[in-house]
Amino acid sequence: MAVYRPKRKGEASKFYICEFVYQGKRFQESTGAATKTVAKEYEKRRKAELERAAAGLPTEQKATRIRTVADVIKPYLEGYKLNHRPQSILFATSRLAKVEKALGKTVLSDLTDERIRGYIRQRQAENVSGRTINMEIGELSRAIGQPWSLLWPKVANWRSARMWAARSRPRSRRR
């Protein structure tokens, strides 16, 4: 609708602003462009992005949609280091190192219930305790940004069923 360079305190801004109305909502944002031609292109791209979102199509670039586990873990740990104690940082780093070693090249969309069960089986074969495996999967889900009961609901049900089956077995007594 409009691309302009606003004046602030009598001086023209370095960057252009685009302003338009889409589906009854007003959008006004900086284009980050110093030339009017680039600013108009930004406005076109932004409108197309909103139309794609309204149609239910992906709006992100392909590179940001297709991420591996390693691509998610690295920025998570960098951000984690800013606001947590050294002990917590050590915990997250050590848990995610095991996950990255086993699943680092896996694309997030391929992290299915079966893939996570395979990871659990692999870690159990290494004689790692269930608590440790749960902590590793918990850290992975926090790095992704969703609780693991939502990401892999069948894994949560599978684990609880195994736990109840183990508890219902008769135990032999030592004398």
BALOPA-774612 format. One record per residue (C-alpha): residue number from 1; chain; x, y, z. Coordinates in nm, 3 decimals, always signed. Layout:
   num   cadena        px        py        pz
   NUM        A         X         Y         Z
...
END
This chain:
   num   cadena        px        py        pz
     1        A    +0.000    +0.000    +0.000
     2        A    +0.268    +0.247    +0.102
     3        A    +0.643    +0.247    +0.122
     4        A    +0.794    +0.556    +0.276
     5        A    +1.091    +0.689    +0.470
     6        A    +0.964    +0.836    +0.800
     7        A    +1.099    +1.152    +0.955
     8        A    +1.207    +1.136    +1.316
     9        A    +1.286    +1.462    +1.493
    10        A    +1.312    +1.641    +1.162
    11        A    +1.556    +1.392    +1.005
    12        A    +1.469    +1.126    +0.750
    13        A    +1.523    +0.770    +0.865
    14        A    +1.787    +0.551    +0.701
    15        A    +1.537    +0.275    +0.630
    16        A    +1.203    +0.256    +0.453
    17        A    +0.881    +0.151    +0.623
    18        A    +0.611    -0.052    +0.449
    19        A    +0.250    -0.018    +0.550
    20        A    -0.044    -0.220    +0.419
    21        A    -0.374    -0.376    +0.524
    22        A    -0.428    -0.751    +0.489
    23        A    -0.755    -0.921    +0.589
    24        A    -0.861    -0.617    +0.788
    25        A    -0.538    -0.592    +0.988
    26        A    -0.287    -0.312    +0.947
    27        A    +0.076    -0.408    +0.905
    28        A    +0.347    -0.148    +0.949
    29        A    +0.707    -0.263    +0.969
    30        A    +1.059    -0.165    +0.880
    31        A    +1.189    -0.312    +0.559
    32        A    +1.552    -0.278    +0.662
    33        A    +1.616    -0.141    +0.312
    34        A    +1.782    +0.187    +0.226
    35        A    +1.642    +0.201    -0.129
    36        A    +1.280    +0.230    -0.230
    37        A    +1.302    -0.047    -0.492
    38        A    +1.425    -0.303    -0.237
    39        A    +1.163    -0.184    +0.012
    40        A    +0.883    -0.243    -0.243
    41        A    +1.016    -0.594    -0.307
    42        A    +1.014    -0.657    +0.069
    43        A    +0.650    -0.546    +0.084
    44        A    +0.557    -0.785    -0.199
    45        A    +0.736    -1.077    -0.029
    46        A    +0.571    -0.998    +0.304
    47        A    +0.222    -0.991    +0.148
    48        A    +0.291    -1.320    -0.030
    49        A    +0.410    -1.471    +0.300
    50        A    +0.087    -1.365    +0.472
    51        A    -0.120    -1.511    +0.188
    52        A    +0.066    -1.842    +0.215
    53        A    +0.009    -1.847    +0.592
    54        A    -0.363    -1.777    +0.544
    55        A    -0.382    -2.064    +0.292
    56        A    -0.212    -2.301    +0.538
    57        A    +0.106    -2.335    +0.334
    58        A    +0.455    -2.320    +0.487
    59        A    +0.591    -1.968    +0.511
    60        A    +0.947    -2.047    +0.618
    61        A    +1.235    -2.090    +0.383
    62        A    +1.320    -2.448    +0.296
    63        A    +1.652    -2.430    +0.479
    64        A    +1.482    -2.340    +0.807
    65        A    +1.209    -2.602    +0.768
    66        A    +1.450    -2.889    +0.706
    67        A    +1.664    -2.901    +1.017
    68        A    +1.858    -3.185    +1.170
    69        A    +1.886    -3.267    +1.538
    70        A    +2.237    -3.117    +1.540
    71        A    +2.099    -2.794    +1.387
    72        A    +1.855    -2.764    +1.677
    73        A    +2.093    -2.861    +1.957
    74        A    +2.367    -2.608    +1.881
    75        A    +2.159    -2.286    +1.911
    76        A    +1.969    -2.432    +2.206
    77        A    +2.292    -2.485    +2.401
    78        A    +2.424    -2.141    +2.304
    79        A    +2.109    -1.977    +2.438
    80        A    +2.103    -2.206    +2.740
    81        A    +2.450    -2.091    +2.846
    82        A    +2.330    -1.733    +2.883
    83        A    +2.074    -1.787    +3.160
    84        A    +2.173    -2.099    +3.352
    85        A    +2.420    -2.204    +3.616
    86        A    +2.740    -2.390    +3.522
    87        A    +2.606    -2.716    +3.669
    88        A    +2.291    -2.694    +3.457
    89        A    +2.495    -2.615    +3.148
    90        A    +2.713    -2.919    +3.212
    91        A    +2.402    -3.135    +3.253
    92        A    +2.241    -3.019    +2.928
    93        A    +2.566    -3.040    +2.733
    94        A    +2.646    -3.393    +2.848
    95        A    +2.291    -3.521    +2.784
    96        A    +2.267    -3.367    +2.440
    97        A    +2.615    -3.489    +2.342
    98        A    +2.487    -3.849    +2.357
    99        A    +2.174    -3.757    +2.162
   100        A    +2.374    -3.572    +1.898
   101        A    +2.612    -3.865    +1.857
   102        A    +2.325    -4.106    +1.794
   103        A    +2.068    -3.884    +1.619
   104        A    +2.264    -3.575    +1.506
   105        A    +2.216    -3.625    +1.131
   106        A    +1.849    -3.716    +1.161
   107        A    +1.606    -3.463    +1.014
   108        A    +1.346    -3.347    +1.269
   109        A    +1.059    -3.468    +1.055
   110        A    +1.213    -3.818    +1.069
   111        A    +1.211    -3.823    +1.451
   112        A    +0.914    -4.055    +1.471
   113        A    +0.798    -4.266    +1.762
   114        A    +0.977    -4.564    +1.612
   115        A    +1.304    -4.372    +1.575
   116        A    +1.290    -4.264    +1.940
   117        A    +1.210    -4.620    +2.049
   118        A    +1.514    -4.733    +1.851
   119        A    +1.724    -4.476    +2.034
   120        A    +1.588    -4.601    +2.368
   121        A    +1.669    -4.962    +2.271
   122        A    +2.018    -4.861    +2.161
   123        A    +2.088    -4.682    +2.490
   124        A    +1.946    -4.975    +2.691
   125        A    +2.178    -5.211    +2.501
   126        A    +2.464    -4.991    +2.627
   127        A    +2.339    -5.061    +2.985
   128        A    +2.232    -4.703    +3.044
   129        A    +1.965    -4.653    +3.308
   130        A    +1.611    -4.554    +3.215
   131        A    +1.640    -4.230    +3.409
   132        A    +1.940    -4.123    +3.204
   133        A    +1.760    -4.207    +2.879
   134        A    +1.457    -4.007    +2.993
   135        A    +1.678    -3.708    +3.076
   136        A    +1.840    -3.726    +2.730
   137        A    +1.504    -3.741    +2.553
   138        A    +1.376    -3.461    +2.778
   139        A    +1.667    -3.235    +2.683
   140        A    +1.612    -3.315    +2.314
   141        A    +1.245    -3.223    +2.339
   142        A    +1.333    -2.896    +2.516
   143        A    +1.580    -2.816    +2.238
   144        A    +1.304    -2.877    +1.982
   145        A    +1.063    -2.668    +2.190
   146        A    +0.785    -2.919    +2.261
   147        A    +0.718    -3.163    +2.547
   148        A    +0.815    -3.514    +2.443
   149        A    +0.472    -3.649    +2.531
   150        A    +0.340    -3.432    +2.246
   151        A    +0.626    -3.500    +2.006
   152        A    +0.625    -3.878    +2.051
   153        A    +0.299    -3.979    +2.228
   154        A    +0.331    -4.348    +2.145
   155        A    +0.673    -4.360    +2.310
   156        A    +0.526    -4.227    +2.634
   157        A    +0.250    -4.492    +2.623
   158        A    +0.499    -4.765    +2.532
   159        A    +0.727    -4.674    +2.824
   160        A    +0.440    -4.670    +3.076
   161        A    +0.310    -5.005    +2.948
   162        A    +0.656    -5.158    +2.989
   163        A    +0.686    -5.012    +3.337
   164        A    +0.352    -5.162    +3.446
   165        A    +0.440    -5.498    +3.291
   166        A    +0.767    -5.503    +3.486
   167        A    +0.588    -5.419    +3.812
   168        A    +0.325    -5.689    +3.771
   169        A    +0.578    -5.971    +3.732
   170        A    +0.612    -6.188    +4.041
   171        A    +0.940    -6.136    +4.221
   172        A    +1.141    -6.417    +4.362
   173        A    +1.244    -6.388    +4.723
   174        A    +1.595    -6.447    +4.843
   175        A    +1.635    -6.653    +5.156
END
